[in-house]
Amino acid sequence: MSQNNHQLFKKQLAESKRTTWIGIHVRRLDFFHLNFSSSEQYLFFAVKYYRKRYPNASFIVASDDKGYCRNLFHDQANVFITPESFSEVDDLITLSFCQHSIITGGTFGWWAAYLANGYVIHDKVYPSGCVRREHYYPPWFLIDGYVRAHKNSTNILR
């Protein structure tokens, strides 16, 4: 995290009563080679959706590929990547303190979102075998890489 981003992050945390924190988990390294990784289009749409819903939103990104995430979100305002020094436990704790979540594949993101206990946007496109609505926690949104709500979802994005 650059010194400038670090200072902004500290300021945002101090003013957290005025900020809606959205946790983003991006699982990438092992999934990328299996073609299971979520698209950039999905991630940007989910961020855009939350920015529209919560004008005071700030985002914290945890990932197994922080360099990729820094590059991906480099021009996005109020998006912070957890430091390289954070362990997986630090990342999980950080994401669980957020009010809402954006997650990609895997159980790590699933648990982070579950513990955060807010709205969740989950990518339904990756070929994980979990394609039926009942595989997901009921209040979660499912959207695909084509930026449409999942046709069987009872939580259609508006």
KEMARTOR-417943 format. One line per 10 residues: number of its first residue (from 1); their letters; for each residue x, y, z of N, C-alpha, C. Coordinates in nm, 4 decimals. Last residue first. Example, Ala and Ser with C-alpha at 12.3 -4.5 7.8 and 13.67 -1.06 7.14 Angstrom:
<pts>
2 = sa = 1.2850/-0.2250/0.7080/1.3670/-0.1060/0.7140/1.2900/0.0030/0.7870 ~ 1.3190/-0.5690/0.7800/1.2300/-0.4500/0.7800/1.3200/-0.3300/0.7800 $
</pts>
This chain:
<pts>
158 = rlintsnkha = -3.1154/-0.4506/-0.8928/-3.1939/-0.3450/-0.9582/-3.1100/-0.2215/-0.9713 ~ -3.0733/-0.7993/-0.8899/-3.0120/-0.6669/-0.8768/-3.0950/-0.5649/-0.9530 ~ -3.2862/-1.0247/-0.7268/-3.2438/-0.9667/-0.8539/-3.1864/-0.8273/-0.8291 ~ -3.3144/-1.2655/-0.5481/-3.2556/-1.1358/-0.5149/-3.1999/-1.0719/-0.6414 ~ -3.3786/-1.5096/-0.6246/-3.4894/-1.4317/-0.5705/-3.4415/-1.2923/-0.5327 ~ -3.2464/-1.6478/-0.9218/-3.2251/-1.5765/-0.7971/-3.3527/-1.5068/-0.7525 ~ -3.2564/-1.7646/-1.1649/-3.3274/-1.8324/-1.0570/-3.3146/-1.7613/-0.9229 ~ -3.0969/-1.6050/-1.3286/-3.2404/-1.6163/-1.3578/-3.3197/-1.6840/-1.2471 ~ -2.8770/-1.3721/-1.1919/-2.9037/-1.5144/-1.2127/-3.0542/-1.5345/-1.2255 ~ -2.8504/-1.0654/-1.3671/-2.8826/-1.1384/-1.2444/-2.9105/-1.2834/-1.2801 $
148 = rvygdilfwp = -2.5704/-1.0012/-1.5749/-2.7147/-1.0196/-1.5591/-2.7365/-1.0877/-1.4247 ~ -2.3032/-0.9890/-1.6661/-2.3638/-0.8799/-1.5915/-2.5166/-0.8855/-1.5961 ~ -2.1691/-1.2007/-1.7555/-2.2377/-1.1216/-1.8570/-2.3196/-1.0105/-1.7945 ~ -2.0809/-1.3356/-1.5359/-1.9847/-1.2547/-1.6093/-2.0458/-1.1720/-1.7197 ~ -2.3624/-1.3098/-1.3067/-2.2664/-1.3799/-1.3909/-2.1764/-1.2818/-1.4644 ~ -2.4607/-1.3033/-0.9643/-2.4542/-1.2428/-1.0966/-2.3477/-1.3142/-1.1766 ~ -2.6584/-1.3414/-0.6892/-2.5742/-1.4160/-0.7827/-2.5771/-1.3428/-0.9153 ~ -2.6789/-1.2267/-0.3566/-2.7037/-1.2013/-0.4981/-2.6107/-1.2890/-0.5803 ~ -2.7970/-1.3832/-0.0582/-2.6885/-1.3466/-0.1477/-2.7367/-1.3270/-0.2901 ~ -2.9666/-1.4749/0.1434/-2.9717/-1.3328/0.1062/-2.8673/-1.2900/0.0027 $
138 = pyyherrvcg = -2.9201/-1.7740/0.1511/-3.0371/-1.7089/0.0914/-3.0270/-1.5602/0.0591 ~ -2.6129/-1.9071/0.0363/-2.6849/-1.8525/0.1500/-2.7979/-1.7638/0.0975 ~ -2.6253/-2.1624/-0.2132/-2.5832/-2.0319/-0.1638/-2.6709/-1.9878/-0.0482 ~ -2.7332/-2.3853/-0.3178/-2.5940/-2.3958/-0.2744/-2.5447/-2.2666/-0.2083 ~ -2.9821/-2.3257/-0.4171/-2.9752/-2.3725/-0.2784/-2.8325/-2.3950/-0.2293 ~ -2.9353/-2.2644/-0.6875/-2.9610/-2.1565/-0.5923/-2.9445/-2.2032/-0.4475 ~ -2.6688/-2.4481/-0.8372/-2.8085/-2.4376/-0.7977/-2.8237/-2.3325/-0.6882 ~ -2.3998/-2.4691/-0.8796/-2.4764/-2.3865/-0.9726/-2.6231/-2.3726/-0.9339 ~ -2.1232/-2.5678/-0.8056/-2.2258/-2.5070/-0.7196/-2.3106/-2.4127/-0.8039 ~ -1.9360/-2.6346/-0.9874/-2.0311/-2.7385/-0.9524/-2.1420/-2.6868/-0.8627 $
128 = spyvkdhivy = -1.7743/-2.4338/-1.0753/-1.7411/-2.4977/-0.9483/-1.8278/-2.6176/-0.9158 ~ -1.6943/-2.2513/-1.3062/-1.7476/-2.3886/-1.3107/-1.7135/-2.4695/-1.1861 ~ -1.8173/-1.9195/-1.2552/-1.7046/-2.0130/-1.2530/-1.7565/-2.1559/-1.2382 ~ -2.0642/-1.7722/-1.2317/-2.0189/-1.8264/-1.3595/-1.9108/-1.9326/-1.3480 ~ -2.1562/-1.6348/-1.0129/-2.2115/-1.7685/-1.0350/-2.1551/-1.8372/-1.1587 ~ -2.0191/-1.4392/-0.7647/-2.0093/-1.4749/-0.9063/-2.0599/-1.6170/-0.9259 ~ -2.2108/-1.2583/-0.5335/-2.1299/-1.3774/-0.5596/-2.1341/-1.4080/-0.7081 ~ -2.2557/-1.0139/-0.3029/-2.2622/-1.0409/-0.4464/-2.1624/-1.1516/-0.4731 ~ -2.4360/-0.9744/-0.0065/-2.3231/-1.0393/-0.0730/-2.3528/-1.0511/-0.2214 ~ -2.5141/-0.7799/0.2808/-2.5433/-0.8189/0.1432/-2.4177/-0.8772/0.0805 $
118 = gnalyaawwg = -2.3772/-0.9268/0.5794/-2.4489/-0.8216/0.5080/-2.4922/-0.8724/0.3722 ~ -2.2000/-1.0857/0.7379/-2.3441/-1.0848/0.7625/-2.4180/-0.9679/0.6982 ~ -1.9376/-1.1553/0.7758/-1.9693/-1.0129/0.7642/-2.1192/-0.9896/0.7813 ~ -1.9511/-1.4327/0.7665/-1.9184/-1.3680/0.8934/-1.9496/-1.2185/0.8915 ~ -2.0081/-1.4663/0.4937/-2.1016/-1.5170/0.5945/-2.0784/-1.4471/0.7289 ~ -1.7746/-1.3615/0.3790/-1.9044/-1.2981/0.3550/-2.0073/-1.3403/0.4600 ~ -1.5859/-1.5468/0.4735/-1.5688/-1.4038/0.5015/-1.7024/-1.3314/0.4863 ~ -1.6862/-1.7858/0.3633/-1.6865/-1.7657/0.5083/-1.6692/-1.6188/0.5456 ~ -1.6478/-1.7307/0.0876/-1.7802/-1.7669/0.1383/-1.7869/-1.7389/0.2882 ~ -1.3729/-1.6927/0.0698/-1.4628/-1.5799/0.0460/-1.6019/-1.6053/0.1011 $
108 = ftggtiishq = -1.3043/-1.9637/0.1301/-1.2500/-1.8510/0.2064/-1.3424/-1.7302/0.1923 ~ -1.4164/-2.1368/-0.0570/-1.4748/-2.1315/0.0766/-1.4238/-2.0139/0.1591 ~ -1.4650/-2.0178/-0.3967/-1.3910/-2.0745/-0.2852/-1.4570/-2.0542/-0.1511 ~ -1.4873/-1.7325/-0.6225/-1.5005/-1.8725/-0.5834/-1.4233/-1.9095/-0.4583 ~ -1.5549/-1.4053/-0.4924/-1.5340/-1.4937/-0.6062/-1.5417/-1.6367/-0.5521 ~ -1.7653/-1.1492/-0.3523/-1.6756/-1.2643/-0.3437/-1.6673/-1.3382/-0.4758 ~ -1.8263/-0.8688/-0.1724/-1.8187/-0.9155/-0.3107/-1.7216/-1.0324/-0.3061 ~ -2.0276/-0.7588/0.1085/-1.9190/-0.8335/0.0446/-1.9397/-0.8537/-0.1046 ~ -2.0680/-0.5354/0.3941/-2.1191/-0.6102/0.2792/-2.0000/-0.6703/0.2053 ~ -1.9254/-0.4402/0.6134/-2.0714/-0.4486/0.6224/-2.1326/-0.5330/0.5110 $
98 = cfsltilddv = -1.6308/-0.6017/0.7505/-1.6999/-0.5186/0.6513/-1.8507/-0.5381/0.6632 ~ -1.5156/-0.7865/0.9131/-1.5576/-0.6611/0.9748/-1.6308/-0.5690/0.8781 ~ -1.4335/-0.9860/0.7420/-1.5499/-1.0132/0.8273/-1.6004/-0.8877/0.8977 ~ -1.2030/-0.8809/0.6273/-1.3242/-0.8926/0.5457/-1.4483/-0.9140/0.6319 ~ -1.0304/-0.9022/0.8541/-1.0581/-0.7733/0.7913/-1.1873/-0.7786/0.7112 ~ -1.0266/-1.1804/0.8949/-1.0779/-1.0908/0.9989/-1.1169/-0.9567/0.9388 ~ -0.9062/-1.2618/0.6540/-1.0402/-1.3089/0.6906/-1.1036/-1.2178/0.7951 ~ -0.6533/-1.1356/0.6711/-0.7455/-1.1047/0.5612/-0.8885/-1.1437/0.5970 ~ -0.5493/-1.2632/0.8978/-0.5681/-1.1180/0.8976/-0.6679/-1.0769/0.7898 ~ -0.5404/-1.5251/0.7943/-0.6261/-1.4957/0.9094/-0.6537/-1.3460/0.9172 $
88 = esfseptifv = -0.3487/-1.5008/0.5996/-0.4849/-1.5352/0.5588/-0.5835/-1.5043/0.6715 ~ -0.1577/-1.2067/0.6972/-0.1764/-1.3510/0.6805/-0.3187/-1.3753/0.6302 ~ -0.0136/-0.9166/0.5613/-0.1301/-0.9807/0.6227/-0.1294/-1.1299/0.5947 ~ 0.1885/-0.8130/0.4095/0.2253/-0.8701/0.5395/0.1075/-0.9386/0.6096 ~ 0.0662/-0.6932/0.1979/0.1328/-0.8224/0.1735/0.1659/-0.8921/0.3051 ~ -0.2444/-0.5369/0.3075/-0.0989/-0.5423/0.2905/-0.0467/-0.6844/0.2661 ~ -0.5403/-0.5223/0.1061/-0.4757/-0.5563/0.2326/-0.3254/-0.5722/0.2092 ~ -0.6146/-0.2394/-0.0862/-0.5707/-0.3787/-0.0890/-0.5066/-0.4088/0.0466 ~ -0.8916/-0.0281/-0.1256/-0.7686/-0.0560/-0.0538/-0.7388/-0.2050/-0.0592 ~ -1.0541/0.2224/-0.2882/-1.0328/0.0775/-0.2910/-0.8956/0.0517/-0.2310 $
78 = naqdhflnrc = -1.1118/0.4950/-0.3361/-1.1537/0.4291/-0.2116/-1.1529/0.2774/-0.2194 ~ -1.1231/0.4846/-0.6921/-1.1211/0.5608/-0.5674/-1.1703/0.4744/-0.4516 ~ -0.9202/0.3087/-0.9147/-1.0497/0.3130/-0.8465/-1.0357/0.3883/-0.7140 ~ -0.6880/0.2514/-1.0427/-0.7501/0.3810/-1.0718/-0.8875/0.3969/-1.0064 ~ -0.6143/-0.0065/-0.9546/-0.5243/0.1075/-0.9336/-0.5898/0.2436/-0.9560 ~ -0.7321/-0.2559/-0.9634/-0.8073/-0.1480/-0.8993/-0.7265/-0.0188/-0.8847 ~ -0.5395/-0.4138/-1.0988/-0.6787/-0.4094/-1.1435/-0.7521/-0.2868/-1.0901 ~ -0.3047/-0.3846/-0.9473/-0.3083/-0.3418/-1.0868/-0.4524/-0.3227/-1.1351 ~ -0.3900/-0.4968/-0.7066/-0.3388/-0.3594/-0.7091/-0.3445/-0.3037/-0.8505 ~ -0.4548/-0.7557/-0.7982/-0.5603/-0.6673/-0.7489/-0.5158/-0.5213/-0.7454 $
68 = ygkddsavif = -0.2005/-0.8538/-0.8656/-0.3056/-0.8471/-0.9673/-0.4139/-0.7479/-0.9241 ~ -0.0866/-0.8440/-0.6088/-0.0308/-0.7661/-0.7190/-0.1315/-0.7473/-0.8310 ~ -0.2350/-1.0309/-0.4637/-0.2491/-0.8888/-0.4325/-0.1922/-0.7985/-0.5415 ~ -0.3616/-1.3012/-0.4730/-0.2834/-1.2370/-0.5791/-0.2986/-1.0851/-0.5663 ~ -0.5303/-1.3810/-0.2847/-0.4068/-1.4582/-0.2914/-0.3167/-1.4055/-0.4029 ~ -0.6803/-1.0951/-0.1208/-0.6614/-1.1872/-0.2325/-0.5353/-1.2693/-0.2132 ~ -0.9027/-0.8380/-0.0332/-0.8107/-0.9418/0.0135/-0.8013/-1.0459/-0.0972 ~ -0.9884/-0.5019/-0.0330/-0.9671/-0.6207/-0.1154/-0.8653/-0.7123/-0.0487 ~ -1.2349/-0.2888/0.0682/-1.1111/-0.3526/0.1121/-1.1000/-0.4844/0.0368 ~ -1.3889/0.0174/-0.0216/-1.3701/-0.1246/-0.0470/-1.2354/-0.1711/0.0064 $
58 = sanpyrkryy = -1.6537/0.2384/0.0669/-1.5106/0.2142/0.0504/-1.4931/0.0629/0.0472 ~ -1.9425/0.4361/-0.0032/-1.8740/0.3056/0.0027/-1.7227/0.3185/-0.0120 ~ -2.1300/0.6368/-0.0069/-2.0175/0.6515/0.0861/-1.9339/0.5238/0.0966 ~ -2.3365/0.5534/-0.1713/-2.2445/0.6562/-0.2219/-2.1215/0.6773/-0.1336 ~ -2.4555/0.2576/-0.2199/-2.3955/0.3242/-0.1039/-2.2944/0.4283/-0.1530 ~ -2.5502/0.1979/-0.4768/-2.6356/0.1714/-0.3605/-2.5882/0.2468/-0.2363 ~ -2.3319/0.2665/-0.6354/-2.4626/0.3275/-0.6611/-2.5529/0.3133/-0.5386 ~ -2.1364/0.1029/-0.5274/-2.1157/0.2490/-0.5276/-2.2487/0.3215/-0.5487 ~ -2.2449/-0.1509/-0.5815/-2.2375/-0.1038/-0.4433/-2.2136/0.0470/-0.4364 ~ -2.2205/-0.1501/-0.8664/-2.3502/-0.1697/-0.8014/-2.3477/-0.1154/-0.6583 $
48 = kvafflyqes = -1.9441/-0.1256/-0.8981/-2.0334/-0.0197/-0.9479/-2.1702/-0.0285/-0.8808 ~ -1.8628/-0.3727/-0.7941/-1.8186/-0.2479/-0.7303/-1.9121/-0.1336/-0.7705 ~ -1.9852/-0.5401/-0.9848/-2.0228/-0.5510/-0.8439/-1.9827/-0.4245/-0.7668 ~ -1.8505/-0.4625/-1.2179/-1.9950/-0.4445/-1.2080/-2.0392/-0.4474/-1.0620 ~ -1.5875/-0.5381/-1.1550/-1.6186/-0.3967/-1.1760/-1.7688/-0.3706/-1.1663 ~ -1.6200/-0.8201/-1.1360/-1.5729/-0.7425/-1.0216/-1.6090/-0.5949/-1.0359 ~ -1.7085/-0.8858/-1.3993/-1.7901/-0.9177/-1.2813/-1.7500/-0.8293/-1.1631 ~ -1.4855/-0.8001/-1.5461/-1.6167/-0.7409/-1.5712/-1.7090/-0.7639/-1.4511 ~ -1.2912/-0.9750/-1.4692/-1.2781/-0.8363/-1.4256/-1.4116/-0.7648/-1.4423 ~ -1.4274/-1.2949/-1.3718/-1.3865/-1.1954/-1.4707/-1.3718/-1.0577/-1.4061 $
38 = ssfnlhffdl = -1.2873/-1.5423/-1.1522/-1.3932/-1.4505/-1.1920/-1.3398/-1.3449/-1.2871 ~ -1.1356/-1.8554/-1.2382/-1.1298/-1.7219/-1.1792/-1.2400/-1.6327/-1.2355 ~ -1.1177/-2.1039/-1.3471/-1.2253/-2.0835/-1.2507/-1.2301/-1.9393/-1.2009 ~ -0.9131/-2.2056/-1.5055/-1.0189/-2.1255/-1.5684/-1.1412/-2.1109/-1.4782 ~ -0.7036/-2.3047/-1.3717/-0.8142/-2.3984/-1.3936/-0.9306/-2.3329/-1.4687 ~ -0.5452/-2.0865/-1.3371/-0.4953/-2.1928/-1.4250/-0.6007/-2.2992/-1.4535 ~ -0.7046/-1.9453/-1.1516/-0.6749/-1.8882/-1.2834/-0.6319/-1.9968/-1.3808 ~ -0.7077/-2.0867/-0.9109/-0.8265/-2.0892/-0.9962/-0.7980/-2.0387/-1.1375 ~ -0.4638/-2.0292/-0.7898/-0.4900/-2.1666/-0.8343/-0.6104/-2.1741/-0.9277 ~ -0.4965/-1.7318/-0.7829/-0.3768/-1.8046/-0.8255/-0.4055/-1.9461/-0.8737 $
28 = rrvhigiwtt = -0.7560/-1.6225/-0.6943/-0.7086/-1.6179/-0.8305/-0.6002/-1.7193/-0.8640 ~ -1.0141/-1.4760/-0.5237/-0.9307/-1.5968/-0.5297/-0.8870/-1.6117/-0.6740 ~ -1.0853/-1.1916/-0.3746/-1.0514/-1.2376/-0.5095/-0.9600/-1.3586/-0.4969 ~ -1.3261/-1.0309/-0.1869/-1.2298/-1.1405/-0.1874/-1.2111/-1.1886/-0.3300 ~ -1.3985/-0.7249/-0.0497/-1.3877/-0.7965/-0.1772/-1.2856/-0.9078/-0.1598 ~ -1.6231/-0.5556/0.1630/-1.5087/-0.6450/0.1492/-1.5132/-0.7151/0.0145 ~ -1.7159/-0.2315/0.2158/-1.7462/-0.3482/0.1335/-1.6178/-0.4302/0.1223 ~ -1.8379/-0.0052/0.4490/-1.7240/-0.0864/0.4080/-1.7713/-0.2111/0.3347 ~ -1.9506/0.3098/0.4393/-2.0008/0.1731/0.4276/-1.8872/0.0905/0.3709 ~ -1.8779/0.5752/0.6603/-1.8355/0.4915/0.5482/-1.9053/0.3567/0.5540 $
18 = rksealqkkf = -1.9170/0.7134/0.8867/-1.9699/0.7731/0.7643/-1.9402/0.6886/0.6414 ~ -1.7850/0.5702/1.0735/-1.9288/0.5863/1.0931/-1.9944/0.6446/0.9685 ~ -1.5161/0.5920/1.0060/-1.5912/0.4741/0.9625/-1.7413/0.4845/0.9843 ~ -1.3090/0.7700/1.0205/-1.4421/0.8226/0.9890/-1.5385/0.7105/0.9527 ~ -1.0921/0.6087/1.0559/-1.1267/0.7012/1.1632/-1.2673/0.7574/1.1443 ~ -1.0846/0.4863/0.8060/-1.1158/0.4064/0.9248/-1.1584/0.4951/1.0406 ~ -1.0078/0.7065/0.6486/-1.1383/0.6425/0.6273/-1.1787/0.5595/0.7490 ~ -0.7487/0.7519/0.7486/-0.8512/0.8557/0.7616/-0.9910/0.7954/0.7469 ~ -0.6229/0.5156/0.6713/-0.6317/0.5496/0.8129/-0.7408/0.6540/0.8377 ~ -0.6458/0.5474/0.3904/-0.7074/0.4330/0.4579/-0.7259/0.4626/0.6068 $
8 = lqhnnqsm = -0.4861/0.7714/0.3488/-0.6283/0.7783/0.3169/-0.7049/0.6666/0.3876 ~ -0.2375/0.6636/0.4241/-0.2927/0.7774/0.4974/-0.4429/0.7908/0.4739 ~ -0.2134/0.4624/0.2282/-0.2115/0.4276/0.3700/-0.2744/0.5397/0.4531 ~ -0.2050/0.6058/-0.0085/-0.3200/0.5195/0.0179/-0.3293/0.4833/0.1653 ~ 0.0466/0.7301/0.0364/-0.0728/0.8101/0.0129/-0.1992/0.7293/0.0428 ~ 0.2163/0.5098/0.0535/0.2025/0.5984/0.1693/0.0763/0.6831/0.1575 ~ 0.0651/0.2144/-0.0915/0.1477/0.3343/-0.0978/0.1216/0.4213/0.0253 ~ 0.0857/-0.1170/0.0000/0.0000/0.0000/0.0000/0.0902/0.1231/0.0000 $
</pts>
